[in-house]
Structure formats: structure tokens, C-alpha cells
Amino acid sequence: MGGRKWPVVVSTVQLGCHQYRVVRPAKSPRFAGLYEASFGAQFCLDKETAVMFAQAWGLAARSPYTIVYLPLRRAESPTHHVWERPLDLVLLHHRLAFPPSRWKQVRSRLGTGRPHTVVLPGHAWPSRPIADHRKTWHQEFRDHLRWDIAADTLVLTGSREAFELQADQVRALAEECPADCAHDPATHCCAEIGMGRNRRYTERRRPYAELHAEYSQ
């Protein structure tokens, strides 16, 4: 993944005294399906969208003042599932302190933006040791991804730590799943990304959920 060029469009949106930098793909995903589900959200994506998702994930972790936006609702949807209403995806660092309820206003003001190219280093998707994942089950651990659904969009907010704890799974969707599924088309290749605090210490407002991202050819 490292060193791959990602063509994007950058928009700057002013809302009152707040200014937001929004990055979105220069070319919207062709094939994708992101939908709310009983356990959280279901995400089906092909190779092209998996690479885009990984780039967006790495950028969100490393850019604390950027909103990363993947417009998915108008993409071609998979036909092998019964879907609910389609969702877009927004990834952002918690340092921005961005209220998801403000996203609809920001999205409506994006305009054409200006072209840019993002290039991330290989270590933007680290493989973390088992001990790092085990500590997420402790009651005092706070670096969980938080999720909201606003304006037909799944909004994921977290620290760099929260994004990087899931980054290896996201990278595998783009780098390993295509080869695995080419070898055996019946292979189920996915990432199960935890959203919210763990099941043992869940929160009422943002209960534990999963983003189940499934590779589909």
C-alpha cells in the first residue's frame, strides 16, 4: 500500500467561525455497498474500493484536521444481499471535535474543490502486537472508534491509536483478499472492525457494534 498515489479532491468549507478541510476521491467508487445492520454496519467492496478504503483509513489516522469522505451511496451495489438504505462513509480524527450533526451542512458546501495527490508511507497500516489488542478490553482503555449515523452517512471518529489498531485488517482487504478470492472464489474474506467500547463495558449512547467489511469480486 505504501507509496501508492491516490488522486483526491480537497475542499475547504467555512461554517460560521469553523473551517473544515474535506478530502474525497477524485473518482467516486464504482462498486460499493455500505448499509446499517442489526450488528452495526455491513460494507461490501471490490478491489478498487478496498484500496480506496485503505487509503482513506491511513489518511484519517495521520491527518487530525482533515475530514475524509467516501461518497458510496451512488455506487453500484452488490446483488447477493438484501440491503437497507445506502450510506456514505466519513472518517475523521477526534482532535477535530467535529459534531456528526454538522456533516450535512458541510457536504452541501463542498463545491468542485481542487485536485491533489495523497501518498502515504507503508507504515500507515501497522500490524500491532497481540498485547495491544488485548488492552482494548480493559475498562480504562479509551481509544475506541466512535460511530454515528447522520445525513445518510456512517461517521467514524477516533484517535490515531484507534484507527491504527484496525489498520492491518483494512490493509489486508486491499492486499490479501484479491489473491485469496482469485485462488478460491468461495473464500469469505473480510475485516471485522470494532466500533464503540467493547461488549463488556458498552455505552448506552454508542453501544458496541461492528463494521463488517466484506471483499466481493
GUNU-653770 format. One record per residue: residue number from 1; residue in one letter; x, y, z of N, C-alpha, C in turn. Coordinates in steps of 0.1 Angstrom, whole numbers. Layout:
VOGU  pos  code  neast  nnorth    nup  caeast  canorth   caup  ceast  cnorth    cup
VOGU  NUM     A      X       Y      Z       X        Y      Z      X       Y      Z
...
***
This chain:
VOGU  pos  code  neast  nnorth    nup  caeast  canorth   caup  ceast  cnorth    cup
VOGU    1     M      8     -12      0       0        0      0      8      13      0
VOGU    2     G     20      12      7      28       24      8     33      29     -5
VOGU    3     G     33      42     -7      38       48    -19     28      49    -31
VOGU    4     R     16      43    -29       6       43    -39      0      57    -40
VOGU    5     K     -1      63    -52      -7       76    -54    -22      75    -54
VOGU    6     W    -29      84    -46     -43       84    -45    -48      98    -50
VOGU    7     P    -54      99    -62     -59      112    -66    -71     116    -58
VOGU    8     V    -71     128    -53     -83      132    -44    -86     147    -48
VOGU    9     V    -98     151    -43    -102      165    -44   -103     170    -30
VOGU   10     V    -97     182    -28     -97      189    -14   -106     201    -15
VOGU   11     S   -115     202     -5    -124      213     -4   -123     219     10
VOGU   12     T   -124     232     11    -124      240     23   -137     246     25
VOGU   13     V   -144     242     37    -157      247     39   -157     256     52
VOGU   14     Q   -163     267     51    -164      277     62   -179     276     67
VOGU   15     L   -180     273     80    -193      273     87   -192     282     99
VOGU   16     G   -197     294     98    -195      303    109   -180     306    112
VOGU   17     C   -176     303    124    -162      305    128   -154     292    126
VOGU   18     H   -160     282    121    -153      269    119   -150     267    104
VOGU   19     Q   -138     263    102    -133      259     88   -129     245     88
VOGU   20     Y   -134     238     77    -131      223     76   -125     220     63
VOGU   21     R   -115     211     64    -108      206     52   -113     192     49
VOGU   22     V   -119     190     37    -126      177     34   -118     171     22
VOGU   23     V   -114     159     23    -107      152     12   -117     141      7
VOGU   24     R   -119     140     -6    -127      129    -11   -120     124    -24
VOGU   25     P   -123     112    -29    -117      107    -41   -120     115    -53
VOGU   26     A   -110     117    -62    -112      124    -74   -122     116    -83
VOGU   27     K   -122     103    -82    -132       95    -89   -139      86    -79
VOGU   28     S   -152      88    -78    -161       81    -68   -160      66    -71
VOGU   29     P   -162      58    -60    -162       44    -61   -172      39    -71
VOGU   30     R   -169      29    -79    -178       23    -89   -187      13    -83
VOGU   31     F   -181       5    -74    -188       -7    -68   -186      -6    -53
VOGU   32     A   -197      -5    -45    -197       -5    -31   -211      -6    -25
VOGU   33     G   -212     -11    -13    -224      -11     -6   -222     -10      9
VOGU   34     L   -226       1     15    -224        3     29   -238       5     35
VOGU   35     Y   -242      -3     44    -256       -2     50   -256      -5     64
VOGU   36     E   -265       1     71    -267       -1     85   -273     -15     87
VOGU   37     A   -268     -22     97    -273      -36    100   -276     -37    115
VOGU   38     S   -281     -49    119    -285      -51    133   -273     -51    142
VOGU   39     F   -262     -55    137    -249      -55    145   -240     -43    143
VOGU   40     G   -244     -34    135    -236      -22    132   -238     -18    118
VOGU   41     A   -228     -22    109    -229      -18     95   -222     -29     87
VOGU   42     Q   -228     -31     75    -223      -41     65   -217     -33     53
VOGU   43     F   -205     -36     49    -198      -29     39   -192     -40     29
VOGU   44     C   -197     -39     16    -192      -48      6   -184     -40     -4
VOGU   45     L   -172     -45     -8    -164      -37    -16   -155     -45    -25
VOGU   46     D   -152     -40    -37    -143      -48    -46   -129     -43    -44
VOGU   47     K   -120     -47    -53    -106      -44    -52   -103     -29    -52
VOGU   48     E   -109     -22    -62    -107       -8    -63   -112       0    -51
VOGU   49     T   -124      -4    -46    -129        3    -34   -122      -1    -22
VOGU   50     A   -117     -13    -21    -109      -17     -9    -96      -9     -8
VOGU   51     V    -90      -7    -20     -77        2    -20    -81      16    -15
VOGU   52     M    -92      21    -20     -96       35    -17   -100      36     -2
VOGU   53     F   -106      25      3    -109       25     18    -97      25     26
VOGU   54     A    -87      17     22     -74       16     29    -67      30     29
VOGU   55     Q    -67      36     18     -60       49     17    -67      59     26
VOGU   56     A    -81      59     26     -88       68     34    -86      66     49
VOGU   57     W    -85      53     53     -82       49     67    -68      54     71
VOGU   58     G    -58      52     63     -45       56     67    -44      71     68
VOGU   59     L    -51      78     59     -51       93     59    -58      99     71
VOGU   60     A    -69      93     75     -77       98     86    -69      96     99
VOGU   61     A    -61      85    100     -53       83    112    -42      93    114
VOGU   62     R    -37      98    102     -25      106    103    -28     121    100
VOGU   63     S    -40     124     98     -44      138     95    -55     143    104
VOGU   64     P    -50     148    116     -60      152    126    -70     163    123
VOGU   65     Y    -67     171    113     -76      182    110    -82     180     96
VOGU   66     T    -84     168     91     -90      165     78   -102     156     80
VOGU   67     I   -113     159     73    -124      150     72   -122     142     59
VOGU   68     V   -122     129     60    -120      120     48   -134     115     44
VOGU   69     Y   -138     117     32    -152      114     28   -152     105     16
VOGU   70     L   -159      93     18    -160       84      6   -175      84      2
VOGU   71     P   -179      90     -9    -193       90    -14   -196      76    -20
VOGU   72     L   -204      69    -12    -206       55    -16   -221      52    -21
VOGU   73     R   -230      61    -18    -244       59    -19   -248      56    -34
VOGU   74     R   -241      63    -43    -245       62    -57   -237      51    -65
VOGU   75     A   -229      43    -58    -221       33    -64   -230      21    -67
VOGU   76     E   -225      13    -77    -232        0    -80   -232      -9    -68
VOGU   77     S   -244     -14    -64    -245      -22    -51   -244     -37    -54
VOGU   78     P   -239     -44    -45    -239      -59    -47   -254     -64    -47
VOGU   79     T   -256     -75    -54    -269      -80    -56   -272     -93    -47
VOGU   80     H   -262     -97    -40    -263     -110    -33   -268    -108    -18
VOGU   81     H   -272     -96    -15    -277      -93     -1   -290     -85     -2
VOGU   82     V   -298     -85      8    -309      -76     10   -304     -65     18
VOGU   83     W   -305     -53     12    -299      -41     18   -309     -31     24
VOGU   84     E   -305     -24     34    -312      -13     39   -308       0     31
VOGU   85     R   -311      12     36    -307       24     28   -292      25     28
VOGU   86     P   -287      29     16    -272       30     15   -267      42     22
VOGU   87     L   -254      41     26    -247       51     34   -234      55     28
VOGU   88     D   -230      68     29    -217       72     27   -208      69     39
VOGU   89     L   -195      72     38    -186       70     49   -177      82     51
VOGU   90     V   -176      86     64    -168       97     68   -158      92     79
VOGU   91     L   -145      94     77    -135       91     87   -129     104     92
VOGU   92     L   -127     105    105    -121      117    110   -114     115    124
VOGU   93     H   -104     123    126     -97      122    139   -105     129    150
VOGU   94     H   -104     124    162    -112      130    173   -107     144    176
VOGU   95     R    -95     147    173     -89      160    177    -97     172    170
VOGU   96     L   -103     169    159    -111      179    152   -124     183    159
VOGU   97     A   -128     174    168    -140      177    176   -152     181    167
VOGU   98     F   -154     173    157    -165      176    147   -178     169    151
VOGU   99     P   -189     177    152    -202      170    155   -208     164    143
VOGU  100     P   -211     151    143    -216      145    131   -229     152    126
VOGU  101     S   -236     158    135    -249      165    130   -246     177    121
VOGU  102     R   -233     181    120    -229      192    111   -225     187     97
VOGU  103     W   -224     174     96    -219      169     83   -228     173     71
VOGU  104     K   -241     173     73    -250      176     61   -247     190     56
VOGU  105     Q   -245     199     65    -242      213     61   -228     214     53
VOGU  106     V   -218     207     59    -205      207     53   -206     200     39
VOGU  107     R   -212     189     38    -213      182     25   -220     191     14
VOGU  108     S   -230     198     18    -237      206      8   -229     218      3
VOGU  109     R   -218     221      9    -209      232      6   -196     228      0
VOGU  110     L   -194     216     -4    -181      211     -9   -177     217    -22
VOGU  111     G   -186     220    -31    -182      226    -44   -173     216    -52
VOGU  112     T   -166     221    -62    -158      213    -70   -144     209    -64
VOGU  113     G   -140     218    -54    -127      215    -48   -115     217    -57
VOGU  114     R   -103     213    -52     -91      214    -60    -84     200    -60
VOGU  115     P    -78     197    -72     -71      183    -72    -59     183    -64
VOGU  116     H    -56     171    -59     -45      169    -50    -41     154    -51
VOGU  117     T    -29     150    -47     -25      136    -47    -20     133    -33
VOGU  118     V    -25     122    -28     -21      117    -15    -12     105    -16
VOGU  119     V      0     105    -10       9       94    -10     12      91      5
VOGU  120     L      9      79     10      11       75     23     23      65     24
VOGU  121     P     31      65     35      41       56     37     36      42     40
VOGU  122     G     44      32     39      40       18     41     36      16     56
VOGU  123     H     42      23     65      38       21     79     26      28     84
VOGU  124     A     18      33     74       5       39     77     -5      29     81
VOGU  125     W     -2      16     78     -11        5     82     -4      -6     90
VOGU  126     P      0      -2    102       9      -11    110      2     -24    115
VOGU  127     S      9     -34    117       5      -46    123      8     -46    138
VOGU  128     R     -2     -44    146       1      -43    160      2     -56    168
VOGU  129     P     10     -57    178      11      -69    185     -1     -73    193
VOGU  130     I     -3     -86    196     -15      -91    203    -17     -83    216
VOGU  131     A     -7     -80    223      -8      -73    236    -15     -60    234
VOGU  132     D    -13     -53    223     -20      -40    221    -35     -42    219
VOGU  133     H    -39     -53    213     -53      -56    211    -60     -60    224
VOGU  134     R    -52     -68    232     -58      -72    244    -61     -61    254
VOGU  135     K    -53     -50    253     -55      -39    263    -68     -32    259
VOGU  136     T    -74     -33    247     -86      -27    244    -98     -32    252
VOGU  137     W    -96     -44    258    -107      -50    266   -107     -45    280
VOGU  138     H    -97     -37    284     -97      -32    298   -107     -20    299
VOGU  139     Q   -112     -19    311    -123       -9    313   -117       5    312
VOGU  140     E   -104       7    315     -98       21    315    -94      25    301
VOGU  141     F    -94      16    291     -90       19    277   -100      28    271
VOGU  142     R    -96      39    264    -105       49    259   -103      51    244
VOGU  143     D    -93      45    238     -91       48    223    -99      39    214
VOGU  144     H   -112      39    216    -121       32    207   -126      41    196
VOGU  145     L   -129      35    184    -136       42    174   -150      45    179
VOGU  146     R   -155      57    176    -168       61    179   -176      62    166
VOGU  147     W   -189      59    167    -197       59    154   -210      66    156
VOGU  148     D   -214      72    146    -227       79    145   -232      77    131
VOGU  149     I   -245      78    129    -251       78    116   -259      91    114
VOGU  150     A   -254     100    105    -260      113    103   -260     116     88
VOGU  151     A   -272     121     83    -273      125     69   -269     114     60
VOGU  152     D   -274     102     62    -272       90     54   -257      87     53
VOGU  153     T   -250      89     64    -235       87     64   -231      80     77
VOGU  154     L   -223      70     76    -216       64     88   -204      73     91
VOGU  155     V   -204      79    103    -193       87    107   -184      80    117
VOGU  156     L   -172      77    114    -163       70    124   -152      81    128
VOGU  157     T   -152      82    142    -143       92    148   -133      85    157
VOGU  158     G   -120      88    157    -111       81    166    -98      88    167
VOGU  159     S    -90      84    176     -76       88    176    -67      81    166
VOGU  160     R    -55      85    165     -46       77    156    -45      63    161
VOGU  161     E    -44      61    174     -43       48    180    -55      39    176
VOGU  162     A    -67      45    177     -79       38    174    -79      33    160
VOGU  163     F    -75      42    151     -75       38    136    -64      27    134
VOGU  164     E    -53      29    140     -41       20    137    -44       6    143
VOGU  165     L    -51       5    154     -54       -8    159    -62     -17    149
VOGU  166     Q    -69     -10    140     -77      -18    130    -71     -17    116
VOGU  167     A    -60     -10    115     -54       -7    102    -49     -20     94
VOGU  168     D    -44     -29    102     -39      -41     95    -50     -49     88
VOGU  169     Q    -62     -49     94     -73      -56     88    -77     -49     75
VOGU  170     V    -77     -35     76     -81      -27     64    -71     -29     53
VOGU  171     R    -59     -30     56     -48      -32     46    -50     -46     39
VOGU  172     A    -53     -56     47     -55      -69     42    -66     -70     32
VOGU  173     L    -77     -62     34     -88      -62     24    -83     -59     10
VOGU  174     A    -73     -49     10     -68      -44     -3    -57     -53     -9
VOGU  175     E    -49     -59      0     -37      -65     -4    -38     -81     -5
VOGU  176     E    -45     -86      5     -46     -101      6    -59    -107      0
VOGU  177     C    -70    -100      2     -83     -106     -2    -84    -109    -17
VOGU  178     P    -79    -100    -26     -80     -102    -40    -73    -116    -44
VOGU  179     A    -61    -118    -38     -54     -130    -42    -61    -142    -36
VOGU  180     D    -66    -141    -24     -73     -153    -17    -85    -156    -25
VOGU  181     C    -93    -146    -29    -105     -149    -37   -103    -154    -51
VOGU  182     A    -92    -150    -57     -88     -154    -70    -84    -169    -69
VOGU  183     H    -78    -173    -59     -74     -187    -57    -86    -196    -54
VOGU  184     D    -95    -191    -46    -108     -198    -43   -119    -188    -43
VOGU  185     P   -127    -187    -53    -138     -178    -54   -148    -179    -42
VOGU  186     A   -149    -191    -36    -158     -193    -25   -153    -187    -12
VOGU  187     T   -141    -182    -12    -135     -177      1   -142    -165      6
VOGU  188     H   -145    -165     19    -151     -153     26   -139    -146     32
VOGU  189     C   -137    -134     26    -126     -126     31   -131    -113     36
VOGU  190     C   -129    -109     49    -135      -98     55   -126     -92     66
VOGU  191     A   -130     -80     70    -125      -74     82   -136     -71     91
VOGU  192     E   -135     -74    104    -145      -71    114   -139     -60    123
VOGU  193     I   -144     -48    121    -138      -36    127   -147     -32    139
VOGU  194     G   -142     -32    151    -150      -28    162   -152     -14    163
VOGU  195     M   -165     -10    166    -169        4    168   -175       6    181
VOGU  196     G   -170      15    189    -175       17    203   -167       9    213
VOGU  197     R   -171      10    225    -164        3    236   -167     -12    235
VOGU  198     N   -159     -20    241    -161      -35    239   -174     -39    246
VOGU  199     R   -178     -51    243    -191      -56    248   -192     -56    263
VOGU  200     R   -181     -58    270    -181      -59    285   -184     -46    291
VOGU  201     Y   -179     -35    285    -181      -21    291   -188     -12    281
VOGU  202     T   -199     -16    276    -205       -9    265   -212       4    270
VOGU  203     E   -214      13    261    -221       26    264   -235      26    259
VOGU  204     R   -244      33    266    -258       33    261   -259      41    248
VOGU  205     R   -253      53    248    -254       62    236   -248      56    224
VOGU  206     R   -236      50    225    -229       44    214   -225      30    218
VOGU  207     P   -235      21    217    -232        7    221   -222       1    211
VOGU  208     Y   -215     -10    216    -206      -17    208   -212     -22    195
VOGU  209     A   -205     -20    184    -210      -25    171   -198     -29    162
VOGU  210     E   -201     -35    151    -190      -38    142   -193     -33    128
VOGU  211     L   -182     -29    121    -183      -26    107   -177     -39    100
VOGU  212     H   -186     -46     94    -182      -59     87   -180     -56     73
VOGU  213     A   -167     -55     69    -163      -51     56   -159     -64     48
VOGU  214     E   -167     -67     38    -166      -80     31   -161     -77     17
VOGU  215     Y   -150     -84     13    -145      -83     -1   -154     -91    -10
VOGU  216     S   -157     -85    -21    -166      -91    -31   -160     -88    -45
VOGU  217     Q   -159     -99    -53    -153      -97    -67   -164     -93    -76
***
